[in-house]
Every structure is written in structure tokens, then in C-alpha cells.
Amino acid sequence: MDLIVRNARLVNRLADGPLDIAVSGGKIAAIGKALSGEGQEYEAGGRLVCAGLIETHIHLDKSRIIDRCPPPEGRRVNPVTAVKPLKPAMTVEDIYTRAAATLRECLVNGTTRMRTQVEADPGIGLRGFEAIETLARAYRWAIDIEICIFPQEGLTNYPGTEELLVQALRAGAPVLGAAPRYDSDPSAQLERIFALAQEYDVPLDLHLDVGDSTEHMDIRKTLELTKQYKRGGRVTVGHMAKLSLMPPAEAAAMAHRLADAGIAVTVLPATDLYLMGRDQDHAVRRGIADANLLAAHGVTCSLSSNNILNPATPYGDCSLIRIANLHANLLQIAAPQQLRELFLMLSESSARLLRLDDYGLAVGNPADIVVIDAETPEQAVAEIRPPLAVWKRGRQTVLRRPPELLRPS
């Protein structure tokens, strides 16, 4: 054996109590009590262990630009128009440097897999795609990164954008996205994006339904197209903040439709809390879709960071556990089982959303292992407990020592 992690509480086998995880050749070789073998040992001390946290929706390419943007004037905020004038000056090197700084923070917070959104349009070209592809190769020792290429500023109204998306897809971009809210013809953008996804046989990950009213919701067109193209199980929608504006019965009905269609949802609490309710100057709505409600009706859900230090979210420390805690606080979640479910939306449920077939603490899977300074998932979320150690394919990538209280002698 190369490694044995001792006395770990496996997130998928909590009832079994502390177990040992043996690693050989970068894969999990055995799980059990009092395993024997040579090699390095790590004492987890009865702490919670999972197979790595997963960022299902983050924008590495435009992170850490808040210092380049003027502060918003008044209540209304349009992060796309704030970023647009900066893009022509963004070089591959600039994008790589900022994205790497964000990625390193994700790593020390226990993330071992990621889907990152990357913009393509004539203003930025494919410089973001090039930078993040290079970054993904450089950090392959610590994380698996999947790129979703998408048109942030519009498609039908921005000539030259579709050609860049196609170029990225031909170059191997594995996921295609959309942002119909910023298109002059949202439905036409969705129709074209679904057709491209069919042509290049890639899954879809769409930015949908942030706004002040449910009068128009792009999810309805998305449901129609998912059925038309038979894409069930291969469509994810991010944000869905307008679900928070629906009465519970209507939200539940929509959740049923999403589950039946095989559409997964990524809730992005930090960004939607910042962007929603901008039409109000008091009694401001929170504007966060209820991930627990969606999951209760059969929808595969994840929670993710989305933006870090840019005009859509001018803060963030890349801690997914903090995001789960924020969601619990905003939605007033206290039941232990629901808190546990939120933790799984950073791990097991996120793996289902990304259709990962080699994720999890099971013999034969890659030895992606994260030890968290908690005994249970609900404690980790409630107390924002940090990861203490991380391994990627059996190689340790992170070590954090618990703080010590220095009492007077």
C-alpha cells in the first residue's frame, strides 16, 4: 500500500463508524477496519472524509477583476456591461494568472473536480479558453477541470460569437453553455445552443432566470427543447433565482417538471443574493432558489461559488462549505438531514450532475480523499469546518493544521 488513511468517517458510510482507506497506485485499494499494510499513514481521528468537493459552476476566467471596475451607482447592477469594456485588454497571461490564484484557493478548500464557465465572443476571442485549458493541464496533479464554453453577452445579437463557440467545440470543449438573458432574442439563442449541442454531442449547462419577475422564464423554453432534442440527463441550469419568487406549490410543480425532464439545477447563493432584489430599496427579497425543495422533488442539485471577486459577486473565498452554510442560513434550514443534503450537493450530488462515473469512496475509484475537521456533514455545514488534508489520485496536495489554543502556563 502507498497510503492508509486511518479512522475516517466516510460520508457514504457514516453508519459504519471510523474506517481505514488503503490506497495503491493512485486508486482506493481497500476500505475496512484496522487494515494492515506498509506505506504512509494519516490519522483522520474520526473526522469526516469525502471523495473531494466539486465546483460545478465557477467563472475562473473573470475572477479577481473587482479592482478594475468602478463601484455600482444606485441599486441596479449589470455585471455583464461592467466586465465588457475590460475584455479586449485581457491577455492569455492575465487570465491565467488570475484564474490560477482563484484555483489555488479552491484547492486548499478541498475542491478536487470542477466545471468552469468560459466566455467566448469577439471581445475576448478564445483567449479565456486557451488560458483555462493551459491552467487545467498545469494543475492536473491536483484537480480535474472541465470547460463549459458559452456566450455571455449574447449570441444572435453578437456576430462572430457562434463561430468562436464552434471553434472551441471542435478544439475539444466538452460542455456548451448559454446566457439567454443577455440576448436580444433569448428563445433563439436557446434554440441555436441546443442544436449545436446536438451536432457536437456535448452536454449543456445554461445560465437561466435571474430577474425580478416570473412573467418570462427561459426554463419553459429549455424544458421544451430538452424534450425535443431528447437531452434528458444532459442539461444543467444554473441560478434559477426566479423559483424563489414562486409560491411553494408552483415551485414544487416546476421541480416535478425539471425532475421528469432530467434537468439538473446548480444554485448559486452568493451571486443571486447579491444580484436579486435590486428593484427594491427595503424589505429586499433574498432571491435564492431552494435547493432542498428541488431535491425533495427529485431534482439533482448542486451548490457552487459562481463568481469570485468580480462585479457579479465582489467577494468570495472559494469555500464551498461556506456556500452551503450561506444557503442554509438564507433558506432558514436547520434540520440535520437537510444540512447533510446540502453537503452532498457539494460532493455526491454534484458528481451525479457532472455524470462522473469514477467518483466516490469505493474500491477501484481514484484516491481523491478530503479530510474535513468535522464528524458529520451537518456539522461541517453548520460550523463551516475546513478541510485539513487533501489527496488527488493518492498524492497529498493540501495540508492544514488545526489551530491550537495557547493557554497560559
Secondary structure, 3 states (H helix, E strand, C coil): CCEEEEEEEECCCHHHCCEEEEEECCEEEEEECCCCCCCEEEECCCCEEECCEEEEEECHHHCCCHHHCCCCCCCCCCHHHHHHHHHHHCCHHHHHHHHHHHHHHHHHCCEEEEEEEEECECCCECHHHHHHHHHHHHCCCCCEEEEEEECCCCCCCCCCHHHHHHHHHHCCCCEEEECHHHCCCHHHHHHHHHHHHHHHCCCEEEEECCCCCCCCCHHHHHHHHHHHCCCCCCEEEEECHHHHHCCHHHHHHHHHHHHHHCEEEEECHHHHHHHCCCCCCCCCCCCCCCHHHHHHCCCCEEECCECCCECCECCCCCCHHHHHHHHHHHCCCCCHHHHHHHHHCCCHHHHHHCCCCCCCCCCCCECCEEEECCCCHHHHHHHCCCEEEEEECCEEEEECCCCCCCCCC
